[in-house]
Amino acid sequence: MKKTSDVSQYNGVDAMEMAKQAAKSTVSTVQNTVQSGLAKAQDAVLVSLGATQELLQDRQKRSAKNLKKAQKKVRKNLKNMQGTVRTGVANTQDVLLMGLEAAQDVLEQNTRRASKGLKKTQRNLKDTRISLQSQLERRARRRKRTRTMFRMGLLTGFVVMLFYAPWPGSETRRQLVAFWQGLFPSQHLSTERN
């Protein structure tokens, strides 16, 4: 009886350890995914910023050349220069917006992945807790059932012993009283008074 309860306690501890390990593993996976996503988002932002800087430098050089030409031919090329500057600024704005949108998309995707991973981890932990609780409840019911059956067996054995005792009823009663007084000496005085 004692070995069975030791094994069941050992299995409960193992189940708790396995649940802790599963939770740690899942949390570690989620953290790795989030860190990986953040690194990718940072790389995408850095790449788009580098490309934007190169484009800006290129556009600035073109604008400077156009400005020098425009200074020489101020009145003739004023309209052309304004168009070129506007186009360059619009292109730069478009490139910046595209880079920003790409970075936002990558960040959004990684955030969704991390959120899904966290939700899955929460569900796994909840399922593990419910499973452990149900196992503990089943063990408690089995123990209670076993104790009840043991007590019923003792009572049945006692009744059968009384029915098949080789002594007459008065002798059996006298032996039971003597046995009872031997178990509980303080009860001896109260039974004598009655």
Sequence and secondary structure as in RCSB ss.txt:
>XXXX:A:sequence
MKKTSDVSQYNGVDAMEMAKQAAKSTVSTVQNTVQSGLAKAQDAVLVSLGATQELLQDRQKRSAKNLKKAQKKVR
KNLKNMQGTVRTGVANTQDVLLMGLEAAQDVLEQNTRRASKGLKKTQRNLKDTRISLQSQLERRARRRKRTRTMF
RMGLLTGFVVMLFYAPWPGSETRRQLVAFWQGLFPSQHLSTERN
>XXXX:A:secstr
 HHHHHHHHHHHHHHHHHHHHHHHHHHHHHHHHHHHHHHHHHHHHHHHHHHHHHHHHHHHHHHHHHHHHHHHTHH
HHHHHHHHHHHHHHHHHHHHHHHHHHHHHHHHHHHHHHHHHHHHHHHHHHHHHHHHHHHHHHHHHHHHHHHHHHH
HHHHHHHHHHHHHT SS HHHHHHHHHHHHHHH TTHHHHHHH 
